Amino acid sequence: MGGLDMKLVIQKVLYESNMKKDQSRLNMPILQLKTQPHEFLTDEEIRMIDESKEGMEVRVVGSKLRMYERPLWLKKWHLKQTDNYVLKTN
């Protein structure tokens, strides 16, 4: 986690399902990303996320350019119609 180059990855409307405490995730469909995965992840990170059930620990900067205190986990879910990146708290 030594990244220095911030990128806008996604900008989306949050719905009730995005904010439910029992969901603990933010779904990011690849087709909605503002930045392509190879522009914000290294090849090694992409491979790690693709091959790991746990995903990769990441730090997130919010809309007010403040880094969230707790790290999140970036995972990739393979769905029937598209792949999604998912930020999870656990």
Z-matrix of the N, CA and C atoms (Angstrom, degrees):
N
C 1 1.451
C 2 1.519 1 109.89
N 3 1.301 2 115.99 1 64.35
C 4 1.444 3 118.82 2 -179.88
C 5 1.509 4 112.19 3 -114.75
N 6 1.341 5 117.64 4 18.56
C 7 1.459 6 120.88 5 -175.83
C 8 1.517 7 112.96 6 -63.57
N 9 1.314 8 114.25 7 141.94
C 10 1.457 9 120.31 8 179.48
C 11 1.520 10 112.42 9 -121.23
N 12 1.307 11 117.35 10 -15.40
C 13 1.456 12 122.50 11 -173.33
C 14 1.523 13 109.22 12 -100.84
N 15 1.337 14 117.36 13 100.44
C 16 1.465 15 120.76 14 -178.59
C 17 1.519 16 110.68 15 -73.62
N 18 1.331 17 115.74 16 142.22
C 19 1.461 18 123.10 17 178.47
C 20 1.522 19 109.27 18 -133.17
N 21 1.320 20 116.29 19 141.69
C 22 1.461 21 120.95 20 169.93
C 23 1.523 22 106.74 21 -78.75
N 24 1.310 23 116.61 22 114.42
C 25 1.465 24 120.77 23 -176.58
C 26 1.526 25 110.86 24 -92.21
N 27 1.321 26 116.41 25 -44.41
C 28 1.467 27 119.47 26 -179.57
C 29 1.523 28 108.74 27 -152.24
N 30 1.295 29 115.21 28 147.71
C 31 1.463 30 122.25 29 172.27
C 32 1.515 31 104.88 30 -132.22
N 33 1.322 32 116.18 31 117.77
C 34 1.459 33 118.34 32 -174.91
C 35 1.513 34 111.07 33 -146.28
N 36 1.309 35 114.52 34 157.28
C 37 1.454 36 122.10 35 173.74
C 38 1.519 37 107.21 36 -75.31
N 39 1.326 38 116.22 37 132.40
C 40 1.458 39 120.20 38 177.63
C 41 1.525 40 109.49 39 -90.95
N 42 1.316 41 114.95 40 132.13
C 43 1.448 42 121.16 41 178.28
C 44 1.525 43 109.25 42 -106.12
N 45 1.308 44 116.38 43 170.25
C 46 1.461 45 120.91 44 -178.15
C 47 1.535 46 111.50 45 -53.15
N 48 1.322 47 116.82 46 -40.11
C 49 1.469 48 120.17 47 -178.90
C 50 1.529 49 112.02 48 -64.37
N 51 1.336 50 118.00 49 -27.58
C 52 1.465 51 121.43 50 177.71
C 53 1.528 52 111.95 51 -71.51
N 54 1.321 53 117.07 52 -21.60
C 55 1.457 54 119.96 53 -172.15
C 56 1.527 55 114.00 54 -111.65
N 57 1.329 56 117.93 55 3.09
C 58 1.459 57 120.30 56 178.46
C 59 1.524 58 109.94 57 -68.75
N 60 1.322 59 116.60 58 131.71
C 61 1.465 60 120.73 59 -178.62
C 62 1.524 61 112.43 60 -61.46
N 63 1.319 62 117.78 61 -32.92
C 64 1.467 63 119.48 62 -179.13
C 65 1.530 64 112.55 63 -76.90
N 66 1.314 65 118.42 64 -11.16
C 67 1.467 66 121.84 65 178.12
C 68 1.534 67 110.91 66 -85.97
N 69 1.316 68 117.33 67 -43.44
C 70 1.465 69 123.58 68 176.41
C 71 1.524 70 113.08 69 50.78
N 72 1.322 71 116.75 70 44.16
C 73 1.464 72 118.89 71 -178.63
C 74 1.521 73 111.31 72 -155.86
N 75 1.321 74 114.09 73 157.75
C 76 1.456 75 121.87 74 171.36
C 77 1.515 76 106.65 75 -126.24
N 78 1.303 77 116.02 76 113.93
C 79 1.453 78 122.50 77 -177.95
C 80 1.529 79 109.71 78 -83.02
N 81 1.334 80 116.69 79 132.01
C 82 1.467 81 121.45 80 -179.27
C 83 1.526 82 109.11 81 -128.61
N 84 1.344 83 117.71 82 88.92
C 85 1.467 84 119.51 83 178.65
C 86 1.527 85 110.47 84 -57.54
N 87 1.320 86 116.14 85 133.93
C 88 1.466 87 120.59 86 -176.64
C 89 1.519 88 111.53 87 -56.97
N 90 1.327 89 117.54 88 -34.67
C 91 1.466 90 120.42 89 -179.14
C 92 1.536 91 112.53 90 -69.03
N 93 1.353 92 118.05 91 -15.16
C 94 1.463 93 121.68 92 179.22
C 95 1.526 94 113.10 93 -99.37
N 96 1.333 95 118.05 94 -1.45
C 97 1.461 96 120.15 95 -178.05
C 98 1.523 97 110.91 96 -67.80
N 99 1.316 98 116.28 97 139.06
C 100 1.465 99 122.07 98 176.82
C 101 1.526 100 110.86 99 -82.00
N 102 1.333 101 116.23 100 -21.96
C 103 1.455 102 123.56 101 -178.16
C 104 1.516 103 107.41 102 -128.06
N 105 1.300 104 118.26 103 132.43
C 106 1.465 105 121.97 104 179.53
C 107 1.525 106 110.67 105 -69.11
N 108 1.341 107 117.98 106 146.59
C 109 1.468 108 120.86 107 -175.76
C 110 1.527 109 114.29 108 -51.59
N 111 1.333 110 118.79 109 -39.86
C 112 1.464 111 119.84 110 -178.98
C 113 1.536 112 112.71 111 -69.73
N 114 1.342 113 117.10 112 -8.65
C 115 1.466 114 120.73 113 177.35
C 116 1.530 115 112.27 114 -90.85
N 117 1.344 116 118.18 115 -15.88
C 118 1.466 117 119.62 116 178.14
C 119 1.526 118 112.79 117 -125.91
N 120 1.328 119 116.99 118 -3.08
C 121 1.464 120 121.71 119 175.88
C 122 1.525 121 109.16 120 -129.32
N 123 1.317 122 116.28 121 145.88
C 124 1.461 123 119.48 122 173.32
C 125 1.527 124 108.84 123 -76.95
N 126 1.334 125 116.48 124 166.09
C 127 1.464 126 120.00 125 176.59
C 128 1.524 127 110.62 126 -58.85
N 129 1.326 128 117.01 127 -39.32
C 130 1.465 129 121.56 128 179.34
C 131 1.528 130 111.08 129 -64.05
N 132 1.346 131 116.98 130 -41.62
C 133 1.468 132 120.56 131 179.06
C 134 1.528 133 111.04 132 -66.44
N 135 1.326 134 117.25 133 -40.39
C 136 1.466 135 120.84 134 177.69
C 137 1.519 136 109.54 135 -61.24
N 138 1.315 137 117.61 136 -44.96
C 139 1.460 138 122.57 137 179.40
C 140 1.537 139 110.47 138 -62.49
N 141 1.339 140 116.61 139 -43.56
C 142 1.460 141 120.98 140 -179.77
C 143 1.531 142 110.70 141 -61.97
N 144 1.320 143 117.38 142 -43.92
C 145 1.465 144 121.15 143 -179.77
C 146 1.531 145 110.45 144 -67.03
N 147 1.336 146 116.80 145 -40.36
C 148 1.470 147 120.64 146 179.91
C 149 1.520 148 112.41 147 -65.28
N 150 1.338 149 116.85 148 -35.22
C 151 1.461 150 120.77 149 -172.21
C 152 1.529 151 113.89 150 -96.73
N 153 1.310 152 118.08 151 -8.51
C 154 1.459 153 121.11 152 -172.97
C 155 1.523 154 111.16 153 -111.10
N 156 1.324 155 116.09 154 136.27
C 157 1.467 156 119.98 155 173.86
C 158 1.518 157 110.92 156 -73.13
N 159 1.329 158 116.85 157 -30.77
C 160 1.464 159 121.28 158 -178.03
C 161 1.520 160 112.30 159 -76.24
N 162 1.319 161 118.03 160 -28.49
C 163 1.451 162 121.11 161 -176.28
C 164 1.512 163 110.87 162 84.65
N 165 1.313 164 116.67 163 -151.61
C 166 1.454 165 122.79 164 -175.75
C 167 1.525 166 109.84 165 -134.67
N 168 1.312 167 116.41 166 135.37
C 169 1.463 168 120.91 167 177.29
C 170 1.524 169 108.94 168 -69.97
N 171 1.326 170 117.04 169 131.77
C 172 1.464 171 121.94 170 -179.67
C 173 1.524 172 110.16 171 -134.77
N 174 1.301 173 115.58 172 158.91
C 175 1.467 174 122.17 173 172.38
C 176 1.520 175 107.08 174 -108.58
N 177 1.318 176 116.20 175 142.53
C 178 1.457 177 121.76 176 -174.07
C 179 1.520 178 109.84 177 -121.94
N 180 1.334 179 114.76 178 135.79
C 181 1.458 180 121.73 179 175.16
C 182 1.516 181 107.11 180 -103.26
N 183 1.321 182 116.29 181 128.53
C 184 1.456 183 121.68 182 -176.84
C 185 1.517 184 113.39 183 -85.09
N 186 1.311 185 114.46 184 -173.68
C 187 1.466 186 121.29 185 -174.72
C 188 1.527 187 113.18 186 -65.19
N 189 1.323 188 117.93 187 -22.51
C 190 1.468 189 121.01 188 178.50
C 191 1.527 190 111.44 189 -96.92
N 192 1.338 191 115.79 190 18.90
C 193 1.468 192 123.95 191 178.58
C 194 1.522 193 112.73 192 58.89
N 195 1.316 194 115.85 193 33.35
C 196 1.464 195 121.68 194 174.33
C 197 1.521 196 108.56 195 -110.81
N 198 1.332 197 115.54 196 136.66
C 199 1.452 198 119.65 197 178.34
C 200 1.523 199 109.19 198 -78.17
N 201 1.325 200 115.64 199 132.63
C 202 1.453 201 120.02 200 176.71
C 203 1.522 202 109.56 201 -66.37
N 204 1.325 203 116.21 202 142.76
C 205 1.462 204 121.10 203 -176.07
C 206 1.518 205 112.21 204 -64.37
N 207 1.317 206 117.00 205 -45.02
C 208 1.463 207 120.37 206 -176.43
C 209 1.518 208 110.52 207 -91.78
N 210 1.328 209 116.82 208 136.70
C 211 1.462 210 118.62 209 175.58
C 212 1.531 211 110.32 210 -70.66
N 213 1.306 212 115.76 211 157.65
C 214 1.459 213 122.86 212 175.58
C 215 1.523 214 107.99 213 -115.70
N 216 1.318 215 116.07 214 173.60
C 217 1.459 216 121.90 215 177.37
C 218 1.515 217 108.70 216 -115.56
N 219 1.322 218 116.37 217 126.44
C 220 1.460 219 121.84 218 176.97
C 221 1.521 220 107.82 219 -96.78
N 222 1.330 221 115.02 220 121.37
C 223 1.460 222 121.58 221 -179.72
C 224 1.522 223 108.85 222 -124.86
N 225 1.310 224 115.84 223 165.78
C 226 1.462 225 120.57 224 175.00
C 227 1.515 226 108.02 225 -122.51
N 228 1.318 227 115.05 226 125.00
C 229 1.450 228 120.84 227 177.89
C 230 1.520 229 108.02 228 -106.08
N 231 1.314 230 116.05 229 130.31
C 232 1.458 231 121.72 230 178.48
C 233 1.529 232 107.85 231 -97.11
N 234 1.311 233 115.59 232 110.15
C 235 1.453 234 121.21 233 -179.86
C 236 1.529 235 109.42 234 -107.15
N 237 1.322 236 116.90 235 170.24
C 238 1.466 237 120.70 236 -176.23
C 239 1.528 238 112.60 237 -60.14
N 240 1.327 239 117.31 238 -45.54
C 241 1.458 240 120.35 239 -173.35
C 242 1.524 241 113.20 240 -90.70
N 243 1.329 242 117.57 241 -30.84
C 244 1.461 243 120.61 242 -177.30
C 245 1.520 244 109.12 243 -160.30
N 246 1.306 245 115.27 244 165.89
C 247 1.462 246 120.21 245 172.95
C 248 1.526 247 108.17 246 -94.51
N 249 1.322 248 115.75 247 148.87
C 250 1.454 249 121.13 248 179.10
C 251 1.519 250 109.66 249 -128.36
N 252 1.315 251 116.21 250 140.06
C 253 1.453 252 119.88 251 165.04
C 254 1.520 253 105.97 252 -88.13
N 255 1.314 254 116.06 253 145.07
C 256 1.457 255 121.59 254 -177.32
C 257 1.520 256 108.20 255 -134.13
N 258 1.325 257 116.36 256 130.25
C 259 1.461 258 121.55 257 171.03
C 260 1.513 259 107.46 258 -96.02
N 261 1.335 260 116.08 259 125.80
C 262 1.461 261 120.88 260 -178.31
C 263 1.517 262 109.66 261 -126.53
N 264 1.327 263 115.00 262 152.20
C 265 1.463 264 119.62 263 177.41
C 266 1.512 265 111.86 264 -86.37
N 267 1.303 266 118.05 265 -15.39
C 268 1.455 267 120.46 266 -179.39
C 269 1.502 268 111.42 267 -140.99
